[in-house]
């Protein structure tokens, strides 16, 4: 096989691989069972400040 064949193979299947990974991550983020976990993570900085733990993350 030539470089062109390998390049075409890598481009095609690489794109398919990344599209599948993107769809899986997007589906995970929007799955109804994960809503509570993401809502808690979104409020974490606010609740930490209310408890007095407002140290910088550095």
mmCIF file of the N, C-alpha and C atoms, coordinates in Angstrom:
data_MODEL
# 
_entry.id   MODEL 
# 
loop_
_atom_site.group_PDB 
_atom_site.id 
_atom_site.type_symbol 
_atom_site.label_atom_id 
_atom_site.label_alt_id 
_atom_site.label_comp_id 
_atom_site.label_asym_id 
_atom_site.label_entity_id 
_atom_site.label_seq_id 
_atom_site.pdbx_PDB_ins_code 
_atom_site.Cartn_x 
_atom_site.Cartn_y 
_atom_site.Cartn_z 
_atom_site.occupancy 
_atom_site.B_iso_or_equiv 
_atom_site.pdbx_formal_charge 
_atom_site.auth_seq_id 
_atom_site.auth_comp_id 
_atom_site.auth_asym_id 
_atom_site.auth_atom_id 
_atom_site.pdbx_PDB_model_num 
ATOM 1   N N  . UNK A 1 1  ? 0.836   -1.181 0.000  1.00 0.00 ? 1  UNK A N  1 
ATOM 2   C CA . UNK A 1 1  ? 0.000   0.000  0.000  1.00 0.00 ? 1  UNK A CA 1 
ATOM 3   C C  . UNK A 1 1  ? 0.883   1.249  0.000  1.00 0.00 ? 1  UNK A C  1 
ATOM 4   N N  . UNK A 1 2  ? 0.379   2.268  -0.624 1.00 0.00 ? 2  UNK A N  1 
ATOM 5   C CA . UNK A 1 2  ? 1.137   3.508  -0.723 1.00 0.00 ? 2  UNK A CA 1 
ATOM 6   C C  . UNK A 1 2  ? 0.756   4.461  0.401  1.00 0.00 ? 2  UNK A C  1 
ATOM 7   N N  . UNK A 1 3  ? 1.500   5.536  0.471  1.00 0.00 ? 3  UNK A N  1 
ATOM 8   C CA . UNK A 1 3  ? 1.224   6.568  1.467  1.00 0.00 ? 3  UNK A CA 1 
ATOM 9   C C  . UNK A 1 3  ? -0.183  7.133  1.280  1.00 0.00 ? 3  UNK A C  1 
ATOM 10  N N  . UNK A 1 4  ? -0.601  7.315  0.047  1.00 0.00 ? 4  UNK A N  1 
ATOM 11  C CA . UNK A 1 4  ? -1.926  7.876  -0.222 1.00 0.00 ? 4  UNK A CA 1 
ATOM 12  C C  . UNK A 1 4  ? -3.037  6.969  0.311  1.00 0.00 ? 4  UNK A C  1 
ATOM 13  N N  . UNK A 1 5  ? -2.860  5.663  0.156  1.00 0.00 ? 5  UNK A N  1 
ATOM 14  C CA . UNK A 1 5  ? -3.861  4.732  0.676  1.00 0.00 ? 5  UNK A CA 1 
ATOM 15  C C  . UNK A 1 5  ? -3.940  4.809  2.202  1.00 0.00 ? 5  UNK A C  1 
ATOM 16  N N  . UNK A 1 6  ? -2.783  4.798  2.849  1.00 0.00 ? 6  UNK A N  1 
ATOM 17  C CA . UNK A 1 6  ? -2.770  4.880  4.310  1.00 0.00 ? 6  UNK A CA 1 
ATOM 18  C C  . UNK A 1 6  ? -3.320  6.212  4.792  1.00 0.00 ? 6  UNK A C  1 
ATOM 19  N N  . UNK A 1 7  ? -2.998  7.271  4.093  1.00 0.00 ? 7  UNK A N  1 
ATOM 20  C CA . UNK A 1 7  ? -3.496  8.594  4.466  1.00 0.00 ? 7  UNK A CA 1 
ATOM 21  C C  . UNK A 1 7  ? -5.018  8.640  4.354  1.00 0.00 ? 7  UNK A C  1 
ATOM 22  N N  . UNK A 1 8  ? -5.555  8.129  3.279  1.00 0.00 ? 8  UNK A N  1 
ATOM 23  C CA . UNK A 1 8  ? -7.012  8.106  3.094  1.00 0.00 ? 8  UNK A CA 1 
ATOM 24  C C  . UNK A 1 8  ? -7.674  7.244  4.166  1.00 0.00 ? 8  UNK A C  1 
ATOM 25  N N  . UNK A 1 9  ? -7.086  6.095  4.451  1.00 0.00 ? 9  UNK A N  1 
ATOM 26  C CA . UNK A 1 9  ? -7.617  5.204  5.490  1.00 0.00 ? 9  UNK A CA 1 
ATOM 27  C C  . UNK A 1 9  ? -7.638  5.906  6.846  1.00 0.00 ? 9  UNK A C  1 
ATOM 28  N N  . UNK A 1 10 ? -6.530  6.551  7.217  1.00 0.00 ? 10 UNK A N  1 
ATOM 29  C CA . UNK A 1 10 ? -6.430  7.216  8.517  1.00 0.00 ? 10 UNK A CA 1 
ATOM 30  C C  . UNK A 1 10 ? -7.399  8.391  8.608  1.00 0.00 ? 10 UNK A C  1 
ATOM 31  N N  . UNK A 1 11 ? -7.531  9.151  7.534  1.00 0.00 ? 11 UNK A N  1 
ATOM 32  C CA . UNK A 1 11 ? -8.435  10.296 7.558  1.00 0.00 ? 11 UNK A CA 1 
ATOM 33  C C  . UNK A 1 11 ? -9.885  9.852  7.685  1.00 0.00 ? 11 UNK A C  1 
ATOM 34  N N  . UNK A 1 12 ? -10.263 8.851  6.937  1.00 0.00 ? 12 UNK A N  1 
ATOM 35  C CA . UNK A 1 12 ? -11.647 8.378  6.951  1.00 0.00 ? 12 UNK A CA 1 
ATOM 36  C C  . UNK A 1 12 ? -12.012 7.771  8.300  1.00 0.00 ? 12 UNK A C  1 
ATOM 37  N N  . UNK A 1 13 ? -11.248 6.793  8.745  1.00 0.00 ? 13 UNK A N  1 
ATOM 38  C CA . UNK A 1 13 ? -11.594 6.113  9.988  1.00 0.00 ? 13 UNK A CA 1 
ATOM 39  C C  . UNK A 1 13 ? -11.303 6.968  11.206 1.00 0.00 ? 13 UNK A C  1 
ATOM 40  N N  . UNK A 1 14 ? -10.350 7.878  11.107 1.00 0.00 ? 14 UNK A N  1 
ATOM 41  C CA . UNK A 1 14 ? -10.118 8.810  12.203 1.00 0.00 ? 14 UNK A CA 1 
ATOM 42  C C  . UNK A 1 14 ? -11.299 9.733  12.400 1.00 0.00 ? 14 UNK A C  1 
ATOM 43  N N  . UNK A 1 15 ? -11.859 10.216 11.311 1.00 0.00 ? 15 UNK A N  1 
ATOM 44  C CA . UNK A 1 15 ? -13.028 11.075 11.403 1.00 0.00 ? 15 UNK A CA 1 
ATOM 45  C C  . UNK A 1 15 ? -14.212 10.303 11.993 1.00 0.00 ? 15 UNK A C  1 
ATOM 46  N N  . UNK A 1 16 ? -14.421 9.096  11.547 1.00 0.00 ? 16 UNK A N  1 
ATOM 47  C CA . UNK A 1 16 ? -15.518 8.274  12.070 1.00 0.00 ? 16 UNK A CA 1 
ATOM 48  C C  . UNK A 1 16 ? -15.317 8.032  13.566 1.00 0.00 ? 16 UNK A C  1 
ATOM 49  N N  . UNK A 1 17 ? -14.090 7.733  13.969 1.00 0.00 ? 17 UNK A N  1 
ATOM 50  C CA . UNK A 1 17 ? -13.770 7.501  15.377 1.00 0.00 ? 17 UNK A CA 1 
ATOM 51  C C  . UNK A 1 17 ? -14.105 8.736  16.212 1.00 0.00 ? 17 UNK A C  1 
ATOM 52  N N  . UNK A 1 18 ? -13.667 9.915  15.774 1.00 0.00 ? 18 UNK A N  1 
ATOM 53  C CA . UNK A 1 18 ? -13.915 11.122 16.548 1.00 0.00 ? 18 UNK A CA 1 
ATOM 54  C C  . UNK A 1 18 ? -15.392 11.509 16.566 1.00 0.00 ? 18 UNK A C  1 
ATOM 55  N N  . UNK A 1 19 ? -16.112 11.249 15.511 1.00 0.00 ? 19 UNK A N  1 
ATOM 56  C CA . UNK A 1 19 ? -17.558 11.524 15.501 1.00 0.00 ? 19 UNK A CA 1 
ATOM 57  C C  . UNK A 1 19 ? -18.260 10.610 16.505 1.00 0.00 ? 19 UNK A C  1 
ATOM 58  N N  . UNK A 1 20 ? -17.876 9.348  16.553 1.00 0.00 ? 20 UNK A N  1 
ATOM 59  C CA . UNK A 1 20 ? -18.478 8.416  17.510 1.00 0.00 ? 20 UNK A CA 1 
ATOM 60  C C  . UNK A 1 20 ? -18.162 8.839  18.938 1.00 0.00 ? 20 UNK A C  1 
ATOM 61  N N  . UNK A 1 21 ? -16.919 9.225  19.208 1.00 0.00 ? 21 UNK A N  1 
ATOM 62  C CA . UNK A 1 21 ? -16.546 9.684  20.542 1.00 0.00 ? 21 UNK A CA 1 
ATOM 63  C C  . UNK A 1 21 ? -17.324 10.944 20.920 1.00 0.00 ? 21 UNK A C  1 
ATOM 64  N N  . UNK A 1 22 ? -17.480 11.879 19.970 1.00 0.00 ? 22 UNK A N  1 
ATOM 65  C CA . UNK A 1 22 ? -18.230 13.102 20.233 1.00 0.00 ? 22 UNK A CA 1 
ATOM 66  C C  . UNK A 1 22 ? -19.681 12.789 20.561 1.00 0.00 ? 22 UNK A C  1 
ATOM 67  N N  . UNK A 1 23 ? -20.299 11.910 19.798 1.00 0.00 ? 23 UNK A N  1 
ATOM 68  C CA . UNK A 1 23 ? -21.703 11.551 20.039 1.00 0.00 ? 23 UNK A CA 1 
ATOM 69  C C  . UNK A 1 23 ? -21.849 10.879 21.406 1.00 0.00 ? 23 UNK A C  1 
ATOM 70  N N  . UNK A 1 24 ? -20.900 10.026 21.768 1.00 0.00 ? 24 UNK A N  1 
ATOM 71  C CA . UNK A 1 24 ? -20.952 9.366  23.076 1.00 0.00 ? 24 UNK A CA 1 
ATOM 72  C C  . UNK A 1 24 ? -20.820 10.387 24.205 1.00 0.00 ? 24 UNK A C  1 
ATOM 73  N N  . UNK A 1 25 ? -19.897 11.329 24.082 1.00 0.00 ? 25 UNK A N  1 
ATOM 74  C CA . UNK A 1 25 ? -19.722 12.353 25.121 1.00 0.00 ? 25 UNK A CA 1 
ATOM 75  C C  . UNK A 1 25 ? -20.942 13.260 25.206 1.00 0.00 ? 25 UNK A C  1 
ATOM 76  N N  . UNK A 1 26 ? -21.486 13.624 24.063 1.00 0.00 ? 26 UNK A N  1 
ATOM 77  C CA . UNK A 1 26 ? -22.676 14.476 24.027 1.00 0.00 ? 26 UNK A CA 1 
ATOM 78  C C  . UNK A 1 26 ? -23.868 13.748 24.647 1.00 0.00 ? 26 UNK A C  1 
ATOM 79  N N  . UNK A 1 27 ? -24.023 12.483 24.306 1.00 0.00 ? 27 UNK A N  1 
ATOM 80  C CA . UNK A 1 27 ? -25.104 11.693 24.889 1.00 0.00 ? 27 UNK A CA 1 
ATOM 81  C C  . UNK A 1 27 ? -24.952 11.532 26.388 1.00 0.00 ? 27 UNK A C  1 
ATOM 82  N N  . UNK A 1 28 ? -23.726 11.336 26.858 1.00 0.00 ? 28 UNK A N  1 
ATOM 83  C CA . UNK A 1 28 ? -23.473 11.219 28.296 1.00 0.00 ? 28 UNK A CA 1 
ATOM 84  C C  . UNK A 1 28 ? -23.836 12.520 29.010 1.00 0.00 ? 28 UNK A C  1 
ATOM 85  N N  . UNK A 1 29 ? -23.473 13.641 28.409 1.00 0.00 ? 29 UNK A N  1 
ATOM 86  C CA . UNK A 1 29 ? -23.749 14.934 29.032 1.00 0.00 ? 29 UNK A CA 1 
ATOM 87  C C  . UNK A 1 29 ? -25.247 15.227 29.086 1.00 0.00 ? 29 UNK A C  1 
ATOM 88  N N  . UNK A 1 30 ? -26.001 14.756 28.122 1.00 0.00 ? 30 UNK A N  1 
ATOM 89  C CA . UNK A 1 30 ? -27.431 15.050 28.075 1.00 0.00 ? 30 UNK A CA 1 
ATOM 90  C C  . UNK A 1 30 ? -28.311 13.930 28.634 1.00 0.00 ? 30 UNK A C  1 
ATOM 91  N N  . UNK A 1 31 ? -27.703 12.841 29.095 1.00 0.00 ? 31 UNK A N  1 
ATOM 92  C CA . UNK A 1 31 ? -28.480 11.722 29.616 1.00 0.00 ? 31 UNK A CA 1 
ATOM 93  C C  . UNK A 1 31 ? -29.222 12.170 30.877 1.00 0.00 ? 31 UNK A C  1 
ATOM 94  N N  . UNK A 1 32 ? -30.524 11.925 30.968 1.00 0.00 ? 32 UNK A N  1 
ATOM 95  C CA . UNK A 1 32 ? -31.308 12.417 32.097 1.00 0.00 ? 32 UNK A CA 1 
ATOM 96  C C  . UNK A 1 32 ? -30.792 11.948 33.472 1.00 0.00 ? 32 UNK A C  1 
ATOM 97  N N  . UNK A 1 33 ? -30.240 10.776 33.566 1.00 0.00 ? 33 UNK A N  1 
ATOM 98  C CA . UNK A 1 33 ? -29.759 10.262 34.853 1.00 0.00 ? 33 UNK A CA 1 
ATOM 99  C C  . UNK A 1 33 ? -28.556 11.052 35.372 1.00 0.00 ? 33 UNK A C  1 
ATOM 100 N N  . UNK A 1 34 ? -27.836 11.748 34.509 1.00 0.00 ? 34 UNK A N  1 
ATOM 101 C CA . UNK A 1 34 ? -26.658 12.512 34.919 1.00 0.00 ? 34 UNK A CA 1 
ATOM 102 C C  . UNK A 1 34 ? -26.990 13.953 35.286 1.00 0.00 ? 34 UNK A C  1 
ATOM 103 N N  . UNK A 1 35 ? -28.224 14.353 35.165 1.00 0.00 ? 35 UNK A N  1 
ATOM 104 C CA . UNK A 1 35 ? -28.602 15.744 35.394 1.00 0.00 ? 35 UNK A CA 1 
ATOM 105 C C  . UNK A 1 35 ? -28.259 16.208 36.817 1.00 0.00 ? 35 UNK A C  1 
ATOM 106 N N  . UNK A 1 36 ? -28.573 15.397 37.815 1.00 0.00 ? 36 UNK A N  1 
ATOM 107 C CA . UNK A 1 36 ? -28.320 15.786 39.195 1.00 0.00 ? 36 UNK A CA 1 
ATOM 108 C C  . UNK A 1 36 ? -26.822 15.996 39.428 1.00 0.00 ? 36 UNK A C  1 
ATOM 109 N N  . UNK A 1 37 ? -26.005 15.100 38.924 1.00 0.00 ? 37 UNK A N  1 
ATOM 110 C CA . UNK A 1 37 ? -24.561 15.208 39.100 1.00 0.00 ? 37 UNK A CA 1 
ATOM 111 C C  . UNK A 1 37 ? -24.022 16.492 38.476 1.00 0.00 ? 37 UNK A C  1 
ATOM 112 N N  . UNK A 1 38 ? -24.476 16.835 37.277 1.00 0.00 ? 38 UNK A N  1 
ATOM 113 C CA . UNK A 1 38 ? -23.992 18.044 36.612 1.00 0.00 ? 38 UNK A CA 1 
ATOM 114 C C  . UNK A 1 38 ? -24.541 19.308 37.268 1.00 0.00 ? 38 UNK A C  1 
ATOM 115 N N  . UNK A 1 39 ? -25.766 19.258 37.774 1.00 0.00 ? 39 UNK A N  1 
ATOM 116 C CA . UNK A 1 39 ? -26.312 20.412 38.500 1.00 0.00 ? 39 UNK A CA 1 
ATOM 117 C C  . UNK A 1 39 ? -25.519 20.674 39.779 1.00 0.00 ? 39 UNK A C  1 
ATOM 118 N N  . UNK A 1 40 ? -25.161 19.609 40.500 1.00 0.00 ? 40 UNK A N  1 
ATOM 119 C CA . UNK A 1 40 ? -24.347 19.772 41.712 1.00 0.00 ? 40 UNK A CA 1 
ATOM 120 C C  . UNK A 1 40 ? -22.966 20.326 41.371 1.00 0.00 ? 40 UNK A C  1 
ATOM 121 N N  . UNK A 1 41 ? -22.378 19.865 40.300 1.00 0.00 ? 41 UNK A N  1 
ATOM 122 C CA . UNK A 1 41 ? -21.062 20.361 39.902 1.00 0.00 ? 41 UNK A CA 1 
ATOM 123 C C  . UNK A 1 41 ? -21.132 21.829 39.485 1.00 0.00 ? 41 UNK A C  1 
ATOM 124 N N  . UNK A 1 42 ? -22.236 22.230 38.882 1.00 0.00 ? 42 UNK A N  1 
ATOM 125 C CA . UNK A 1 42 ? -22.389 23.623 38.470 1.00 0.00 ? 42 UNK A CA 1 
ATOM 126 C C  . UNK A 1 42 ? -22.538 24.541 39.676 1.00 0.00 ? 42 UNK A C  1 
ATOM 127 N N  . UNK A 1 43 ? -23.128 24.041 40.756 1.00 0.00 ? 43 UNK A N  1 
ATOM 128 C CA . UNK A 1 43 ? -23.313 24.862 41.955 1.00 0.00 ? 43 UNK A CA 1 
ATOM 129 C C  . UNK A 1 43 ? -22.156 24.767 42.935 1.00 0.00 ? 43 UNK A C  1 
ATOM 130 N N  . UNK A 1 44 ? -21.171 23.935 42.693 1.00 0.00 ? 44 UNK A N  1 
ATOM 131 C CA . UNK A 1 44 ? -20.075 23.711 43.637 1.00 0.00 ? 44 UNK A CA 1 
ATOM 132 C C  . UNK A 1 44 ? -19.337 24.995 44.010 1.00 0.00 ? 44 UNK A C  1 
ATOM 133 N N  . UNK A 1 45 ? -18.978 25.862 43.076 1.00 0.00 ? 45 UNK A N  1 
ATOM 134 C CA . UNK A 1 45 ? -18.278 27.092 43.501 1.00 0.00 ? 45 UNK A CA 1 
ATOM 135 C C  . UNK A 1 45 ? -19.128 27.975 44.414 1.00 0.00 ? 45 UNK A C  1 
ATOM 136 N N  . UNK A 1 46 ? -20.418 28.005 44.206 1.00 0.00 ? 46 UNK A N  1 
ATOM 137 C CA . UNK A 1 46 ? -21.300 28.834 45.030 1.00 0.00 ? 46 UNK A CA 1 
ATOM 138 C C  . UNK A 1 46 ? -21.401 28.254 46.430 1.00 0.00 ? 46 UNK A C  1 
ATOM 139 N N  . UNK A 1 47 ? -21.585 26.951 46.541 1.00 0.00 ? 47 UNK A N  1 
ATOM 140 C CA . UNK A 1 47 ? -21.719 26.339 47.862 1.00 0.00 ? 47 UNK A CA 1 
ATOM 141 C C  . UNK A 1 47 ? -20.407 26.396 48.630 1.00 0.00 ? 47 UNK A C  1 
ATOM 142 N N  . UNK A 1 48 ? -19.269 26.299 47.960 1.00 0.00 ? 48 UNK A N  1 
ATOM 143 C CA . UNK A 1 48 ? -17.988 26.412 48.649 1.00 0.00 ? 48 UNK A CA 1 
ATOM 144 C C  . UNK A 1 48 ? -17.815 27.815 49.219 1.00 0.00 ? 48 UNK A C  1 
ATOM 145 N N  . UNK A 1 49 ? -18.227 28.826 48.486 1.00 0.00 ? 49 UNK A N  1 
ATOM 146 C CA . UNK A 1 49 ? -18.096 30.197 48.973 1.00 0.00 ? 49 UNK A CA 1 
ATOM 147 C C  . UNK A 1 49 ? -19.027 30.434 50.158 1.00 0.00 ? 49 UNK A C  1 
ATOM 148 N N  . UNK A 1 50 ? -20.204 29.843 50.141 1.00 0.00 ? 50 UNK A N  1 
ATOM 149 C CA . UNK A 1 50 ? -21.130 29.984 51.260 1.00 0.00 ? 50 UNK A CA 1 
ATOM 150 C C  . UNK A 1 50 ? -20.571 29.340 52.515 1.00 0.00 ? 50 UNK A C  1 
ATOM 151 N N  . UNK A 1 51 ? -19.801 28.281 52.389 1.00 0.00 ? 51 UNK A N  1 
ATOM 152 C CA . UNK A 1 51 ? -19.196 27.618 53.539 1.00 0.00 ? 51 UNK A CA 1 
ATOM 153 C C  . UNK A 1 51 ? -17.926 28.321 54.002 1.00 0.00 ? 51 UNK A C  1 
ATOM 154 N N  . UNK A 1 52 ? -17.492 29.338 53.277 1.00 0.00 ? 52 UNK A N  1 
ATOM 155 C CA . UNK A 1 52 ? -16.308 30.074 53.655 1.00 0.00 ? 52 UNK A CA 1 
ATOM 156 C C  . UNK A 1 52 ? -15.027 29.541 53.041 1.00 0.00 ? 52 UNK A C  1 
ATOM 157 N N  . UNK A 1 53 ? -15.113 28.592 52.153 1.00 0.00 ? 53 UNK A N  1 
ATOM 158 C CA . UNK A 1 53 ? -13.931 28.043 51.497 1.00 0.00 ? 53 UNK A CA 1 
ATOM 159 C C  . UNK A 1 53 ? -13.778 28.690 50.134 1.00 0.00 ? 53 UNK A C  1 
ATOM 160 N N  . UNK A 1 54 ? -13.302 29.924 50.114 1.00 0.00 ? 54 UNK A N  1 
ATOM 161 C CA . UNK A 1 54 ? -13.167 30.647 48.855 1.00 0.00 ? 54 UNK A CA 1 
ATOM 162 C C  . UNK A 1 54 ? -11.698 30.881 48.500 1.00 0.00 ? 54 UNK A C  1 
ATOM 163 N N  . UNK A 1 55 ? -10.860 29.919 48.836 1.00 0.00 ? 55 UNK A N  1 
ATOM 164 C CA . UNK A 1 55 ? -9.445  30.015 48.490 1.00 0.00 ? 55 UNK A CA 1 
ATOM 165 C C  . UNK A 1 55 ? -9.267  29.888 46.981 1.00 0.00 ? 55 UNK A C  1 
ATOM 166 N N  . UNK A 1 56 ? -8.265  30.547 46.428 1.00 0.00 ? 56 UNK A N  1 
ATOM 167 C CA . UNK A 1 56 ? -8.015  30.377 44.986 1.00 0.00 ? 56 UNK A CA 1 
ATOM 168 C C  . UNK A 1 56 ? -7.544  28.957 44.683 1.00 0.00 ? 56 UNK A C  1 
ATOM 169 N N  . UNK A 1 57 ? -7.810  28.504 43.483 1.00 0.00 ? 57 UNK A N  1 
ATOM 170 C CA . UNK A 1 57 ? -7.474  27.135 43.100 1.00 0.00 ? 57 UNK A CA 1 
ATOM 171 C C  . UNK A 1 57 ? -6.022  26.937 42.688 1.00 0.00 ? 57 UNK A C  1 
ATOM 172 N N  . UNK A 1 58 ? -5.252  27.984 42.611 1.00 0.00 ? 58 UNK A N  1 
ATOM 173 C CA . UNK A 1 58 ? -3.859  27.891 42.159 1.00 0.00 ? 58 UNK A CA 1 
ATOM 174 C C  . UNK A 1 58 ? -3.110  26.990 43.073 1.00 0.00 ? 58 UNK A C  1 
# 
